[in-house]
């Protein structure tokens, strides 16, 4: 168990019972993809909530990677080109996977096997690349690429 907390530039959400950390550079589409997946999850009858947008406080407790939000941005997300919006939120979540938005052209065509996202605390999360393009239902792609035992297949 470590008491260290680091601030990561990312967006954290819970979809169903899984915690996701959307990662990538500024402008990559992290928030748009996370909010789109949240909406689709809710429409599929799953629980979905934002933990934090833009700043995610990461710590490790009992071997699990935990995401929290700074109090100052509770329930807020920045929709690029639109502004700040209020979103259903929860205070913290265990993270299961990192998601990297990828835009066409999809290069590399095939991602590296067993790709991971390294966290500043020395831990890592499995990384999945998720297409972000107009007309694509990224949530359905997410459901397809996650392991069957992810407890995320819906009701």
C-alpha positions in Angstrom: 0.0 0.0 0.0 1.3 3.4 -0.9 0.1 6.8 0.2 1.5 8.7 -2.8 -1.0 10.4 -5.1 -0.2 11.7 -8.6 -2.2 13.8 -10.9 -2.5 12.3 -14.4 -3.8 14.2 -17.5 -6.7 11.8 -18.4 -10.4 11.1 -18.0 -11.6 8.4 -15.7 -15.1 6.8 -15.9 -17.0 3.8 -14.7 -18.9 1.8 -17.2 -20.9 -1.1 -15.8 -18.6 -2.4 -13.1 -15.3 -1.5 -14.8 -13.1 1.6 -14.3 -11.5 3.1 -17.4 -8.7 5.7 -17.7 -8.9 7.4 -21.1 -5.4 8.6 -22.0 -3.6 10.5 -24.7 -2.3 13.9 -25.6 -4.4 17.1 -25.3 -7.0 17.1 -28.1 -6.9 13.3 -28.6 -10.6 12.9 -27.9 -10.4 11.4 -24.4 -13.4 13.3 -23.0 -15.5 13.0 -26.2 -14.9 9.2 -26.3 -15.5 8.8 -22.5 -18.8 10.8 -22.6 -19.9 8.9 -25.7 -19.2 5.6 -24.0 -21.0 6.7 -20.9 -24.1 7.7 -22.9 -24.2 4.4 -24.8 -23.6 2.4 -21.6 -26.6 4.1 -19.9 -28.7 3.4 -23.0 -27.7 -0.3 -22.7 -28.9 -0.4 -19.1 -25.5 -0.2 -17.5 -24.3 2.0 -14.8 -22.1 4.9 -16.1 -20.5 7.8 -14.3 -17.6 10.2 -14.6 -14.9 10.1 -11.9 -12.8 13.0 -13.3 -12.0 14.8 -16.5 -8.7 16.3 -17.4 -7.1 15.7 -14.0 -7.3 12.3 -12.4 -5.7 11.7 -9.0 -4.2 8.2 -9.0 -3.0 6.2 -6.0 -2.5 2.6 -5.1 -4.4 0.9 -2.3 -4.1 -2.8 -1.5 -2.6 -3.4 -4.9 -5.4 -1.7 -6.8 -5.1 1.4 -8.8 -7.7 4.0 -7.6 -8.8 7.1 -9.5 -10.2 10.1 -7.7 -11.1 13.7 -8.7 -10.0 17.0 -7.4 -12.8 18.6 -5.5 -12.7 21.7 -7.7 -13.8 19.8 -10.8 -16.4 17.5 -9.3 -19.0 16.6 -11.9 -17.5 18.8 -14.6 -16.2 17.8 -18.1 -14.8 20.0 -20.8 -16.4 19.4 -24.2 -13.9 20.8 -26.6 -15.5 23.7 -28.7 -18.6 23.7 -26.5 -17.4 24.4 -22.9 -17.8 23.0 -19.5 -20.8 20.6 -18.9 -22.1 19.0 -15.8 -22.0 15.2 -15.8 -23.1 12.5 -13.3 -20.1 11.7 -11.2 -18.8 9.4 -8.5 -15.9 10.2 -6.1 -13.6 7.3 -6.8 -13.2 4.1 -8.7 -10.8 1.1 -9.1 -9.2 1.3 -12.6 -9.2 -1.9 -14.7 -8.0 -0.7 -18.1 -6.6 2.3 -20.0 -8.2 3.4 -23.3 -6.3 5.2 -26.0 -8.5 7.0 -28.6 -7.3 6.5 -32.1 -8.5 8.4 -35.1 -8.3 7.4 -38.8 -6.0 6.5 -40.5 -5.6 3.7 -37.9 -1.8 3.3 -37.6 -0.4 1.0 -36.7 -3.1 -1.2 -38.2 -2.6 -3.8 -35.5 -1.7 -2.7 -32.0 1.2 -4.3 -30.1 0.3 -7.4 -28.1 -0.2 -7.0 -24.4 0.1 -3.2 -24.6 0.2 -1.4 -21.3 -0.1 2.2 -20.0 2.6 3.1 -17.5 1.5 5.2 -14.5 3.9 7.6 -12.7 3.7 5.4 -9.6 5.5 2.6 -11.5 2.3 0.6 -11.9 0.6 -0.1 -15.2 -2.9 -0.8 -16.7 -3.7 -3.0 -19.7 -4.2 -0.6 -22.7 -6.8 -1.0 -25.4 -6.9 1.3 -28.5 -10.4 2.4 -29.3 -11.5 4.0 -32.7 -12.8 7.5 -32.5 -14.5 8.5 -35.8 -17.8 10.0 -36.8 -20.5 7.3 -37.2 -18.6 4.7 -35.2 -20.2 3.3 -32.0 -17.1 3.2 -29.9 -18.9 1.7 -26.9 -19.8 -1.4 -29.0 -16.2 -1.7 -30.1 -15.1 -1.4 -26.4 -17.5 -4.3 -25.5 -15.9 -6.4 -28.3 -12.3 -5.8 -27.3 -12.6 -6.4 -23.6 -12.1 -9.9 -22.2 -15.3 -11.8 -21.7 -14.6 -11.9 -17.9 -14.6 -8.1 -17.7 -18.2 -8.2 -16.2 -19.1 -5.5 -18.8 -21.3 -7.4 -21.3 -24.5 -5.7 -20.2 -27.9 -7.0 -19.1 
